[in-house]
Amino acid sequence: MTTPTPPKKHVLFIKFILTIYAIVLVMISVSNIGIFTPNWPLELFASYARHLLILSPIIGLLFLFFWRARLLFFVVVAATAFWPLATFNKYENPTHAPCQRENCLSLISVNLRGRPAALNRFIKSVRLSDYNIIGVYEIPEALSEYELRDLFPDFPHIFLVSQTLDGKILGSVMAIISKHELTNTAIIPTKIPGERFLPRAFISAEIEMSPGHKIQVFAGHPRLPLSKESMRQRDNLLGQLNGKINDTQNFIIMGDFNLTPWTPVFRRLPGKRAGDPRHIYTWDAERPWLGIPIDHILVGSNIEVIEARVLAGIGSDHRPIMATIAFKE
């Protein structure tokens, strides 16, 4: 009786790589189901599902040639992992319908990463366009509201926030900058007893676009989920929006969410995203091959998305996003 020939080293190495890839897909599937709360670091794998999907045909061929007995397992796991990405529909496609100026609202939102050069380039781009509302996050901390007024002279109404109402410093200085009057301004900070990190917040204001047409605008920057606790803080802040908004209200939520759309936390947020995010990226502008969409504009069910785009980089590691919206008739 002949002794079976042991697999060659390169075959064992390829099977090792295939095993790791399959394990990652299993972890993405677990994250999609939302078994663990918070489900860090599983969500980080899910955030890059689009990148892994591009590799899947190659990986599938390797399974076919080197590990055919596990091919069916790979197909099932891959289908489960990529199903939320393939079926994602929590967005509104732009209609590109004609819209009179007084009935439309044009928004732009960007994380400046605290870089003065990015702010200067952003100001130049805003002056070349006709936006009504600006949401900015991680503003260079030395800037005051008066200095922002000088930098954005066409926007007379500014709500700049660097700390909570009880004096706690925020982890991201942010502002809503508007050509329309801002009323009922408010701060929604994280509410976690004994939190280790600086609190984050959404800020909000009410805007009257035209007589009888008021809209609530929320702008924020939750924390990057690089640990279980930082994810808990992010999800705490995003979860507060669910208690303050329902889909039938006239609202816009914009900001750097530090969250990709095909995750359980995003699916629980009110409203729908302006534009399909599956084929675009907003971060990392400096390493586009790692790009994922984590900056968003969400709208209520009574809001029509006329236009939605990701703009060219301005020197931040985030690309600005814009949307033009109107009330549905």
N, C-alpha and C positions, 0 to 999 in steps of 0.2 A: 504493500500500500504506500503510495507516495505522500509525502508531507506537504500540506498546502504552503504555497509560497507566500511569505509575509508581504503585506502591502509596501510599496516603495515609499521612501520618506516624503517625496513631493505629494504623493496621494494622501498620506496622513496629514500633511500640512494643509492641503486644500480642504479636506474634510473638517479639520479644526476651524478653518475660516468659515465654512458653511455652517458649522454648529454655532459659532458666535453670532453670525448673521441671523440665524433662526431664533436664537435666544432673544436678540434685540427685538425681532418682530413679535415674539410672545409678550415681551414687556410692553411694547406699544399697544398690543391688544388689551392687556390688563389695564393700561392707562385709559384707553378708550372706554372701557366698561365703567371705569371710575370706582373700582373695588376699594382702593385705599384713599383716604381723605386726611390730609393732603397727599397726593400721589407723586411726590418727589422721590427719586429722580426720574421716574417713569415718564413723566410729561416731557422731559427734555428730549427723550428719544422720539416721542410722538411729534414734537415740534419739527423734527427733521424727517418726517415720513415722506415728504415729497422727494427729498434727496435719495432716500433709500429706495423709493419706487423706481427711480431712474436706473438704479443698479439691479433691480430685480430680474429683468430678462437675462442679464449676464449670469447672475447667481443661479437662475433656473436652469440654464444650459450646463453649468458646472454640476448641479445636482444630477442632471440627466446623464452626464458622461461619467461622473465619479461616484455618485451615490444614488443610483436610480431607485433603490429600495426606499429612500426617504423623500422621493420627489412629491408624492401625494401629500405627505405631511407638510412640506414646504408650501405647496400651492394653497392648502387650506389655511395655514397660518398667515401667509401673505395676503390672502383675500380678506381675512378677518382684520388684519392690521391696517389695510389701506381702504377698507370700506367707508369709514367716516370721511376720508379725504375725497373719495370718488363720488360720494352721495351728498357732499356738503351743499346746502341750499339756504343757509341763513344769511342771505344777501339780497340786495336789490340791484338789478342791472340798470345802468343809466338809460333813460328814455331818449335823451337828446332832443326833447320836445322844445319848441320855441317858448320862451319865458320872458315876460315883461319884467323890467328891472325892479319895479316896485313890488312884484309878487315873488321874487327870487331872493335867495340868500346864498352868497358864495363864501365858503369857509376854507381856511387852510390851517393845518396843524403840524407842529414839528417839535422834536426834542433837539435842543441846541447843544446838549452835552456840556454846557458851561463854557463854550468856546466863543470868545469875542469875534474871531474871524468868521465863524459860522453865522453869528448874529448880523454882522455887516453885510455878508452876501445875501442873507435872508431879506434884509431890509431892501436891498437893491431889487431883488426879485419881486417883492410885494409892490414896490412903486411902479413896476411895469405891468401890474395886473389890477383887477378891480374887485378885490375881496371886501366883504362886509365884516367878517368876524375872523379873528386870528386866535388860535390857541398855541401857547408856547410853554415849554417845560425845560427844566434845568437851565434857566436863564442865568447868565453870569451874575453872581451874587452881589456884586458892588452896585448894580443898577437899582435906582429908585424909581418910583412911579413917575416922578417929574422928568427924569431922564428918558423914560420910555415914551412919554408924551412928546419930547423933542425928537426922538428917533422915529416916531410914527405920527407925524403932525396931522395926517388926514383921518386919524382915529381918535376922536375926542374923549372916548369913554374907555377906561382901563380899570380892571380889577386885578391887582397884583397881590399875591399871597406868598409869604415866606415863613409864616408860623401859624399855629392854630390859635383859636380864640383865647385859650388859657395860657398862651405864651410859649408853647413848645415849638422848637425849631423844626421845620419840615425838611424831609430828605430831598425835596425837589422844589425849587422856587418856580412858580408858574403864574401865568396870567391869561385872562381873557381880554382881548383888545378889540374894540368894536366901534363901528361908525354909528350904530344904533345905541340909544340909551340903555344902560344896564340897570335893571331894578331887581329887588328881592335877592340881592347877592348873598351867597352862603358858602360855608366851608363844611365839607363832609370828610372828617379825618378817620383814620383807622381807630378802632376801639378794641385793643387787646391789652388786658391788664399785664403790667410788667414786661411789655415788649422790649426786646433787646435793641431794636433798630430805631432810628428816627422815624416818626410817623410820616405816612404819606397821606395824600388827600385828593379828593375831587373838589373842584370849585364849581359853583353854579350861578347862573343869572338868568333873569327873564328878559326877553326882547319882544317888542311889539313890531312886527314886520310891516303891518298895515292895520288900519282900524278893524278890530275884532279878530285879528290873527296874531296871537301871542305864542311864543315858543320858548321852552326851557332849554338852556344850553349848559351842558356839563363838560368840563375839561379836567383831565387828571393824568397822573403818572404813578401807578402802583409799582411796588418794588420788584426788582428782578428776582425770580425764584431760583436762587442758587443753593438753597438749603430748605429743610422742612419748615423751619420757622419763618424764613422770608417768604416762602410760598403761602404759608398760613396768613401772613400779614397782607399779601396781595389779594388772596381770595376773600379775606375779611372785608377789605375795601370794596372790591367788586361786588360782593354779596349785598352790601348796603344799598347799591343802586336798585336791586330787585325789590327792596322794601319801599323805595321812594318813587318808582316809576312803573307804569304798566304800558303795554304796547299800544293802547288806544290813545295815549297822551301825545301831545305835540312836543317832541323832544329831540335833541341831538346829544350824543355822547361822543366826545373825541379825545384822543390822547395816545400816549405810549402805554399800552396795556401790559406789555411784557407777557404776551399771551398769543399763541397762534389760534386760528379759528376752529381747527378740528379737534378740540379738546372739550371734555365735559364742562369745564368752568365757563368757556365761551358760550356753549350751547344754552346755558342757564341765564345769560345776560338778556335784558330786555331789548326789543327792537331787532333790526337787521342791519348788516354791514352795507355801506355804500360801495357797491362794486364787488365783483368776484375776486377774492384774494388768492386763489389757488395757483395763479400763474405770475404773480408779482412778488416783490420783496420790498420791505421798507428798512430793514436792518439785516446785515451789516453793510452799510454803503461803502466801506473801505475794503471789504472782502466779499464781493457779490457772489462768489461761488458757495458761500455759506449763508446766503441771504434767505431770510424768512419774514413773513408779514406779521409784525407785532404792533404796528401802529394802525389805528382804526377810527372810522367815523360810523357810528350807529344811528339809525333814525327810527322813529315811531311809525306805526302803520298808516298814519294819516299824512305822511311825508312822501313826496315823490322825489326820487333821485334823478336829476336832470343830467348831471355829469359827475364822474368820479375818476380821479387819476392819481398815480404816484409821480412826483416831480423829480427832476434831476437833483443830485446831491449838492449841498451847499457848504461842505466842509465839516459837517457833523457826521457821526456814524449812523445817523438816521436820515432817511430821505423824507422830505415833506409830502404830505398827502392833502388832497383838496377834494371838495365836493360842492356842487351847486344843487340846491334843493328848493322845492316849492310845496305849498299845501295842495293836497289832492282836492279836486272839485267834489 
